[in-house]
Amino acid sequence: MHRMLRIIPFAALVTPLVALSQAPEPAASSRKASDQDIAAMRCLVCHDASRLATPGYDAAGWEDVISRMMNIGANVAPEQIRPLASYLARTFPPKPQPAAKLVAGTAQVSFREWAVATPGAFPHDPLGTADGALWYTGQNASVLGRIDPLSGVIKEYRTTVPNSGPHGLVADAAGNIWFTANSAGYIGKLDPRTGTFTQYRMPDPAARDPHTPMFDQKGVLWFTVQGANMIGRLIPRTGEVKLVTVPTPHASPYGLVISSRGIPFFAEFGTNRIGEIDPRSMEIKEHVLPVAAARPRRIGIDAGDIIWYSDYARGFLGRLDPRTGKAMEWPSPGGKAAQPYGITVLDGIVWYSESGVQPNTLVRFDPRSEKFQTWAIPSGGGVVRNMMPTHDGRLVLAESGVGKLALVDIR
């Protein structure tokens, strides 16, 4: 009986939302829109109801989500934020996370963690540079941070454009730090020697949310633009930026890697596809994954140019061979609710984090034996949105929700 009472309200709330999202928006003079109307007209334009229900947040969490969606074009009036967040919190409240499943194995790891300098900065992406330093983007505080792992000294650089929302970051051969200004529609460059910032604006105002950047072997910067459904190319020598639209609508291009032949590959988080782009013509080819419900979020690439992806929606690790189009997948140890997220490949081993279990886990997968091994992240993780290998064979993780950066030694 109690289980029925929990299921029925959810179905009763989702069904009207879907129906409203398919109906024309009422004229401004007809009546005042209810909170349910606003959710249908503003949220379900880009997301189906299951995407709203999957994470669940309290009112403060939904306000943060709404603010980030407004940064990438959601049409929500300021006075609608609080009542909409309250409605969503009642309809899609936080869900208890399943306990992490720890799988033993032969590898050994150890974690070192540092709290970022500005509380609440929300470290989104990490980076290990050739000098041994660790960097992070402080998305909510509009800062880039540098940690010296030997001394523990942290220095933060505040962007000259306020509220830039720095998201992804990468270093060039000269030691400059490049980042995507996810809330301000530009690509930024920081010269750590002088503290000088340079901005490269998007040529199309629709490209307001640059997401993940990556340099190719020729020093060209490629990046995804999630909400605008675009892939971008920036030539640092000239400052030229070119954008192309992904063929599939609402594909939400997300994670990005570069192959050994200089071909950018990207995850389409809004659909079951992995895209690749011809670096000369900028034509896009899409590889359709065999399961329609798959939602690849981040991707890694191995020495053989095999793409590994975290299927966030279904709790799977996936493998795609772009040459043949063949895809394989393995259920993540944490199960369907594991929400695999940040992922990378180091020395032929696939590493990723499960963000939907408590605490978050670091997962090791050996493609040769097809065996998993997992570790609990000491601080809990707070959702590891991205991870990167360092130059000396370690891993650096951004632990967004707990405001920390982690360095993982592997033995």
Secondary structure, 3 states (H helix, E strand, C coil): CHHHHHHHHHHHHHHHHHHHHHCCCCCCCCCCCCHHHHHHHHHCCCCCHHHHHCCCCCHHHHHHHHHHHHHCCCCCCHHHHHHHHHHHHHHCCCCCCCECCCCCCCCCEEEEEEECCCCCCCEEEEEECCCCCEEEEECCCCEEEEECCCCCCEEEEECCCCCCCEEEEEECCCCCEEEEECCCCEEEEEECCCCEEEEEECCCCCCCCEEEEEECCCCCEEEEECCCCEEEEEECCCCEEEEEECCCCCCCEEEEEECCCCCEEEEECCCCEEEEECCCCCCEEEEECCCCCCCEEEEEECCCCCEEEEECCCCEEEEECCCCCCEEEEECCCCCCCCEEEEEEECCEEEEEECCCECCEEEEEECCCCEEEEEECCCCCCCEEEEEECCCCCEEEEEHHHCEEEEEEEC
